[in-house]
């Protein structure tokens, strides 16, 4: 349905005498929680049946709960901040994960579910994650471009890539030339600290703040290469 939502399975501490908790976080309230819970519960039950036939040396669930695990699974569709547009569901899902990992106790129990609410965080904070991810992608693209340039230089004259590296890194072209030549879209003409932003962002409506400055976003060589697939990734982004 062209929408992302998040399921979290929380395994309680052995001494809590509580079963697993399945949480559903949906920034549009669009996915049917009951159907999703049913699917995940079936998976947990299948895993439980398998482990009963091949018991592990120890489990993280109390023995009394383990004996009849399917009857002790708790499900909860929690209230969370909602997106204010039609395209930030993936960003919100990632932000839910980020905040949950940072704030949730190591073993979440039902009495701690009040950590979730519609005011858990400001919706604008989640949407701004797009700019952070974009900056990381641009940095990786620049790093990959430098790797490709070094490889092309090494293969064109028959020298080994290590020989190319021994003489120092190849001089990078200006940042404004970065990756734009590999795209099918035109230039928006917006100044982004020397980075040309592709029109694909504005056409899709997914950036909203593509013209904002990304200070210090100079690409640097990190020895990381994502190869030619960077073009496909960028188009999808």
Buried (B, 14 or more C-beta within 10 A) or exposed (E): EEEBBBBBEBBBBBEBEBBBBBBBBBBBEEBEBEEBBEEBBEEBEEEBEEEEEEEEEEBEBBEEBBEEBEEBBBBBBBBBBBBEEEBBBBBBBBBBEEBBEEEBEEBBBBEEBEEBEEEBBEBEEBBBBBBEBBBEBBBBBBBBBBBBBBBEEBEEEEEEEEEBEEEEEBEBBEBEEBBBEBBEBEEBEBEBEBBBBBBBBBEEEBBBEBBBEBEEBBBEBEEEBBEEEBBEEBEEB
